């Protein structure tokens, strides 16, 4: 019998409607189990651990990521896989962060949630949770976990977590991985794309990293952007790194002041990474003349990474290597765990 640890952090998936007030509230574990009794009567042994208190995903951040990572790390040898119940709004951030925090993982960590609470008749919570658990328990013919990375399961697809973005606030297909194919699709059978899954050397031990530096920012380019706006962000106290969300293939206005502001910030030791605003595609610095100025200023390419993965990768690397900016720059342009396509 496979063993899966279900980690409940909160979110819509854990909500039920109060019979008296009609308002939605977090369910205690006894109530939660009552809605899905079949989870605890099958071929998979499921244990539950829950955050206390449960969190709205808008309140999830580095401290919560560290708690999730610690739960996986502490119970790594006791379970075949892990499922994390999480609110949808920041799930892609948490999944991306965990992919960097749990280095050399050889077991599945599957995040899932729901668009409708588990206590609502048409809720997608039951199917998402049951399939995520089945994926976390799945083994190949040699008895090894099929999935050995951090992933997000939603509606009928499993995505690499650090390639995933929330795309819709209303539909059940809330997530997509625009620059990397789905790892698996669930229908009558679950079809895994083995050639797309990430596998690391099985001899390498699991390492946990929980040091994060949140002194990062995002500057989104838009027509008519003002110098004062850019200047104020780049002068934030203790700022270490910036995601520069640009147009198309990595383009920005050719204003001289923008070049000067970016160049001055980089000379002060601030890392600036070029990330396209487009969901699909990659930064190609130098393809157009309007991106040459960014290159000359010292801005580096983010290639096809998501904003969620880039921000959490920055926080992770700055926490791990606080005194080595050049090394952080190098690793930001390195594929660490399937988060980016280089070149």
N, C-alpha and C positions, 0 to 999 in steps of 0.2 A: 504494500500500500504506500503510495506516494504521500508525502507530508508537505503541506503548504502553510506558511504563516501569512495570515491576512492582517495587514496593518491599516487601521482606520484613522485617518487624519481629520476627517470631516468632509464638508462639501454637500452638494445637493443629494448625492447618492445615499447619504446617511440620514436624510430628513424624513419625518413622518408628520402627518397632520394631527394636531391636538384635537381630541374629540369635543372638548368643551369650547375652546376658543376658535377652532378652525384654522389657526395659524400653524405654520410649519415650524418644527422644532427638531433638534438632534435626537435621534433614537438611542436609548441605552442598548447595550448588547443583547439583553434578553428580548427586547422588542424587535431588534434587528433580526435575530435568529428566527423569530416567529414568522416573519414575512417570507423567509426562504428556508424552510426546514429541510428541503431536499439537499441543500449544501452539506448537511451534516449526517446524511444517511447513505452516501455513495461510497465509491472506491477510493476517494481521496480524503485523508485525514486533515482537517482544517482546524488550526488554532487561531485565536484572535487576540491581538493587542491593539489598544486604542489610545490616542492622545487624550489627555485630560487637562483642560477641556478640549473638545473638538474645535477645529478651526475653520472659519471661512477661508477659502483659498486666497482671497485678497490680503489676508494677514500672514500668509506663508512667506518665509524668507530664509536667509542663511541659517538662522538658529533652528528652524524647523527642518531644513534639509539635513543638518547635522544629526538631529534626533532620528530621522528616517534612516540615514546611513548607519547610525549606531545600532539601531534595532536589527538591521540586516546583518551587520558585522558580528554582533553578539550572538546571533542565532544561526550563523552561516552554516555551521556543521550539523545543525539539528533538523534542517528542512531541505527539501529538494527544490523549492522555489518560493518566491515571495510575491504577494499582490498588495499593492498600496491603493487604498481608496482615497480619492483626492478630488477636491473641487476643480471644475474645468477651467476656470479663468486663468490660473497660473500653473496648470499641470505641465505645460511644455517647459516652463522655467525649472520646475522641480525635477522633471525627468532629465533635462539637460544637465542640471547640477549634479544629480546622482551619478550620471554616466562618468563624470570626471572624479567624483569623490570615491567611487568604488572601483579602484584600478585593478585590472586583471580578474574581473569577476568571471566565474565559470558556471553561474546559475542564473536563472531568469528572475528579473525584478520587473514586474508588469504593473504599471499604473493604469487605473481606470476610474471612471466616474459615471455620471448620468446627467442628462438634461432635465429629467423629471424625477422627483423624489421617489424613493422606494415605496412609500405609502400611497402613491397615486396609481390608479388602475392601469393607465397606459405607460407606466414608467419603463424606461429602457435599462433601469438599474439591474434587474435580475439577469437579463441576457448578458450584459456587459460583464458583470461580476462572475457569472458561472463560466463563461468562455475564457476570461482572463485566468481564472483558477485552473481550468483544464490546460491552458497553455503553459502555466507555471509548473504544472506537474508532468508535462509531456516529456517522454524519453525516447531515444532512438533504439535501434535494434541491439546496441551494445550497452544499453542502460544508462547512457549519458544524456543530460538535458539537451533538448533540441535547441532551445533558445538559451543563450549564455551572455545576455547583455541586458541593459535597461531599455525597456520598451513601453509604448503606450498602446493599449487596446481600446478601440471605440467602434461601436456599431457592428462592423463585420471585418475590421482590418487591424492588423498589428503593425505598428510603425516603430522604427528606431526613435527613441525618445528625443535624442538631440538633433533630429531632423524634422521634428514635428511642430506645427503651429496650429493654434485654434483658429478656425476659419469661419465658424458660424455660431451665433448665439441662440438659434431657434431650432435648427434641424438636428436630428439624431446623429447625422454624420458630421460631428462638430470639429473634427481634426483632419488635417491632411499633411502629407510629407511631399512637398512640391519638387524637391530636387533629389529624392531617393525613393525607389519603389517600396511598396508595402512588403513587409517581411513574411506575412501570412494573411490568408483570407479564410474567413469562417463561413461555411454554408452547411450543407448536410454533413460534410467532412471538413476538417481543417487542413488546408493546403499550405505547407511551409515552403518558402523559397530558400532552400538550403544554401544556394550560392550567394545569397545576399546577406546571410546572417554573419555576425561578427564572432570569430573564435580567436582566443589568445592562447599562448603556450600554456598547456595544462599544468606544467611544472612551476609556473610562477604563482606565488602566494597572493591572496587577496590583500590589498593595501587600502587603508581608509585615509582620506584627506578631509579635514574639516576646517582648516584655516581659510577664511575668506576675507577679502578686502573689498568693501562696497563703495569705495571712492571712484566710482565710474559714472558716466553720463551718456546721454544720447542727444545728438544734434540732428534733427531732420531737416534736410534741405527743402525749400519751397520757393516758388517765384516771389521775389520781393523781399527775401529774407534780409533783416537789418543787421548791420555791424554790431550795434549795441547788444543785441540778443546773443550773437555768437561770442562776443567779447566777454559778456557776463558769465556765460557757462564755462568758458575756457579759463576764467579767473576764479572759479570756485575753490575755496580753501581745501588743500590736501587732495585735489583731483589728481588721479593717476592715469586714467585711460578714458577714451571717448569712442563711442560708436558713431560714425558719421554716415547717416542714412542718405544716400545720394540717388540721383535719377538714373534710370536705365542700367547701362552696363558699368556704372560707377562714375557718373558725370556730375559736375557741380558748376555753378555760375563762375565765369572767368574774371570776376571782380578782383582787382588788385588787393583790395583790403582783406578779402577772404584768404588769399594766399598769405598775406602778411600775418594775419591772426593765427592761422594754422601753423605756419613755420615758427613763429615765436613760441607757441605752446609746445611744439615738439622740441625746440631748443631748450625749453625749461624742463624737459624730461617726461612730458605727457605723451602717452602712446595714443595715436589716432588710427582707427581701422575703418577702411572704406567698405560699407555694406549697402548693397542695392536695396531700394525700397520695394522692388518687384518680388513677388513670392517665388516666381520661377526664374531661373537663370543665374548667372554668375557675374561678379565684377571682373571687368577686363580693362585694367588701367593702361592708358596709352593708346587704346583703340581709337578714341576720339581726342581731338586737341583739348577739349575742356577738362579732360582728366589728367593731362600732362602736368598742369599746375599742381595738382594734388601730389603727384609723384615727386615733383621737384621740392615740394614743401616737406616731404618725408612721411606722408601718409602711406600706410601699408594696406595691402589687399586683404579682404575677408573672404574672397572667392564666393562660394555659394552657401556659406553658413547662414543659419537663421539668426535673427536678432536675439532670440531667447538663448540659443547656444553660445553666441558670441559674448553676450553680457555675463553669463555664468562662467564661461571659460576665462574671461578677463578677471573676474572676482577670484576664481580658484587659483589662477597663475600668480596674481599679485599677492595672494595670501601665502602661497608656497614659496615664492621667490621675491620677497619684498625689496631686496637690495640688488637685484640683477635685472634691470630693465631690458638690457639687450637680449638676455635669455628669454624673458617673457615675450618680447617681440618675435624671436625665432619660433617659439612654441605656438604663438598665435597663428603662425603661418605653417604649422605642422598638423597633420591629421593624427590626433591622439587616440580617438576611440570611435572612428567612423563619422565624425561630426561635419566633415568638410571634404570636398573634392578639390585637390590641389592642381592648379594648372588649367 
